[in-house]
Amino acid sequence: MQLKGKLKYLGPTFADPCAIISKKPIRTMEDFKGLKIHAEGGHIARWVKNLGALPVNVSPEEIYTALATGVLDAVAWGGADTYLAMGFYEVAKYYHRPHIANPNMGMVFMNLKLWNSLPDDLKMILETSIFNRSIHEGLYFWNAEAPALAEMKTKGLEVVEWSQGVLDGIYAASYKDWDVIAKKSKYASEMIRILREQNKSLGYIE
């Protein structure tokens, strides 16, 4: 895959699923109103605003203290394995499901001119390595999710299962931002078109 004739797409990267962990339970859409939720900017920050909450960006090493001191009410940053490792469950006792992203993912690109300069064997090594890394990374986080969540539950964490009404509201907040993204470029517009068609085929939107 090539983007704008300047980049070569090499493959995806996967991280843990993204769930919201909070100091108070979020059981209705009204519960989002005014919540200070950690968000790193871009789509996730606009999505938080569309929920009626307040996006707050702090560095990862400051999240625990921000939760403990009230700078943050909730975090949408990782999954159970991450939240266990960073101790967030000590100051935020509610873990919400389903996840808002399954999984978090990124993409690896390379300068197309540099890519074209490589011999075929190195190209194959790069693409194969990135593909294998994405598979192992994804499997690691998914295999770690259930035991990490179980351990946090023994330490007082409560799992909140969202109703369909809440999920519909969460989806609507995200879809609202799609129009913003689509206006950024013809490539963004095409991406959103594909996303809409995919979601329609799955029955998520009409």
VENCORNOR-V677910 format. One record per residue. N is the residue number from 1. PHI is phi in whole degrees, 0 to 359 (NA if undefined). PSI is psi in radians with two decimals (999 if undefined). D_FIRST is the distance of its C-alpha to the first C-alpha in Angstrom with 2 decimals. Layout:
N,PHI,PSI,D_FIRST / N,PHI,PSI,D_FIRST
This chain:
1,NA,2.33,0.00 / 2,241,2.50,3.82 / 3,241,2.07,6.79 / 4,56,0.36,10.10 / 5,71,0.12,9.62 / 6,239,-0.29,10.69 / 7,234,2.56,8.33 / 8,250,2.18,5.99 / 9,278,2.18,5.18 / 10,256,-0.37,7.77 / 11,151,3.07,9.24 / 12,270,2.85,11.96 / 13,234,2.50,15.49 / 14,240,2.49,18.50 / 15,235,-2.93,21.94 / 16,290,2.76,25.09 / 17,298,2.66,25.57 / 18,256,2.11,26.90 / 19,236,2.77,30.47 / 20,267,2.22,33.15 / 21,245,2.37,36.21 / 22,216,2.89,39.16 / 23,278,-0.44,42.80 / 24,235,2.59,43.87 / 25,292,2.51,42.72 / 26,248,1.77,40.48 / 27,249,-0.29,41.74 / 28,223,2.89,41.44 / 29,296,-0.53,39.36 / 30,297,-0.50,42.43 / 31,293,-0.32,42.15 / 32,285,-0.42,39.00 / 33,301,2.12,41.04 / 34,80,-0.07,41.56 / 35,295,2.42,39.96 / 36,267,1.86,38.55 / 37,248,2.28,35.19 / 38,297,2.17,33.10 / 39,212,2.38,29.83 / 40,268,0.14,27.62 / 41,109,3.10,26.74 / 42,65,-2.46,24.09 / 43,301,-0.75,23.55 / 44,296,-0.65,25.76 / 45,291,-0.71,28.60 / 46,293,-0.64,28.51 / 47,297,-0.76,28.50 / 48,300,-0.75,31.54 / 49,297,-0.71,33.28 / 50,295,-0.42,32.67 / 51,283,-0.22,34.43 / 52,93,0.13,37.39 / 53,262,3.14,37.00 / 54,245,2.04,36.74 / 55,285,2.30,33.66 / 56,229,2.19,34.83 / 57,253,2.01,32.67 / 58,234,2.76,34.31 / 59,291,2.66,33.03 / 60,308,-0.70,32.53 / 61,289,-0.18,35.75 / 62,258,-0.08,37.69 / 63,297,-0.80,36.70 / 64,303,-0.88,39.55 / 65,296,-0.67,42.16 / 66,297,-0.67,40.80 / 67,293,-0.76,41.23 / 68,294,-0.56,44.64 / 69,260,-0.05,45.94 / 70,92,0.02,44.65 / 71,296,-0.58,42.08 / 72,238,2.55,39.65 / 73,257,-0.40,40.50 / 74,202,2.85,37.26 / 75,225,2.33,33.93 / 76,238,1.50,30.48 / 77,219,-0.45,28.69 / 78,196,-2.84,28.41 / 79,246,-2.93,29.93 / 80,299,-0.70,33.23 / 81,299,-0.74,32.55 / 82,292,-0.78,31.77 / 83,293,-0.58,34.69 / 84,293,-0.84,37.02 / 85,299,-0.61,36.14 / 86,266,-0.04,36.65 / 87,75,0.30,39.79 / 88,299,-0.53,38.89 / 89,299,-0.32,40.84 / 90,289,-0.49,44.00 / 91,239,-0.09,43.86 / 92,223,1.94,41.72 / 93,260,0.15,43.01 / 94,232,2.11,40.82 / 95,248,2.21,37.47 / 96,252,2.40,35.85 / 97,227,2.69,33.93 / 98,294,2.90,31.62 / 99,295,2.68,29.02 / 100,274,-0.21,27.29 / 101,211,2.32,23.90 / 102,226,1.59,23.14 / 103,263,-3.11,21.80 / 104,297,2.46,20.89 / 105,212,2.75,17.29 / 106,225,-2.97,14.98 / 107,220,2.59,11.57 / 108,252,2.17,11.17 / 109,240,2.77,9.51 / 110,222,2.56,10.77 / 111,305,2.18,12.07 / 112,296,-0.64,10.23 / 113,296,-0.74,13.77 / 114,294,-0.73,14.78 / 115,302,-0.81,11.94 / 116,295,-0.39,12.95 / 117,279,-0.21,16.49 / 118,278,2.58,16.32 / 119,290,2.77,17.87 / 120,300,-0.60,16.17 / 121,293,-0.65,18.30 / 122,289,-0.62,17.22 / 123,300,-0.79,13.49 / 124,296,-0.71,14.53 / 125,297,-0.76,16.79 / 126,297,-0.89,14.39 / 127,295,-0.71,11.85 / 128,293,-0.71,15.01 / 129,296,-0.76,16.84 / 130,293,-0.71,14.47 / 131,298,-0.84,14.29 / 132,297,-0.69,18.08 / 133,298,-0.73,18.77 / 134,296,-0.68,17.19 / 135,294,-0.85,19.34 / 136,295,-0.69,22.44 / 137,296,-0.81,22.11 / 138,297,-0.76,21.85 / 139,296,-0.67,24.73 / 140,301,-0.90,26.82 / 141,293,-0.68,26.82 / 142,291,-0.65,27.44 / 143,291,-0.45,30.21 / 144,276,-0.34,31.69 / 145,299,-0.94,31.83 / 146,296,-0.86,34.85 / 147,295,-0.60,37.15 / 148,294,-0.72,36.48 / 149,294,-0.72,37.31 / 150,298,-0.71,40.38 / 151,294,-0.72,41.61 / 152,294,-0.57,41.34 / 153,296,-0.59,43.25 / 154,290,-0.28,46.09 / 155,257,0.25,46.20 / 156,104,0.06,46.70 / 157,286,2.43,43.24 / 158,250,2.36,43.20 / 159,265,2.17,40.24 / 160,257,2.08,40.00 / 161,266,2.06,38.40 / 162,288,2.48,37.31 / 163,285,2.91,38.72 / 164,297,-0.58,36.76 / 165,297,-0.73,38.18 / 166,292,-0.74,36.74 / 167,299,-0.72,33.32 / 168,300,-0.72,33.40 / 169,294,-0.68,34.26 / 170,295,-0.76,31.49 / 171,297,-0.76,28.89 / 172,299,-0.66,30.46 / 173,296,-0.61,30.22 / 174,285,-0.77,26.47 / 175,299,-0.57,25.99 / 176,300,-0.55,28.12 / 177,278,-0.27,25.58 / 178,300,-0.66,22.74 / 179,296,-0.63,24.41 / 180,295,-0.79,24.50 / 181,294,-0.72,20.78 / 182,299,-0.46,20.02 / 183,279,-0.11,22.13 / 184,288,-0.63,20.20 / 185,191,2.97,17.71 / 186,293,-0.52,16.26 / 187,290,-0.72,12.94 / 188,295,-0.70,15.25 / 189,298,-0.73,17.26 / 190,293,-0.69,14.56 / 191,299,-0.79,13.69 / 192,294,-0.64,17.46 / 193,300,-0.77,17.94 / 194,295,-0.73,15.74 / 195,298,-0.74,17.65 / 196,297,-0.78,20.90 / 197,297,-0.72,20.38 / 198,297,-0.79,19.55 / 199,293,-0.59,22.62 / 200,294,-0.74,24.75 / 201,294,-0.49,23.97 / 202,272,-0.10,25.01 / 203,83,0.23,28.12 / 204,283,-0.59,27.54 / 205,226,2.80,28.04 / 206,269,999,29.81
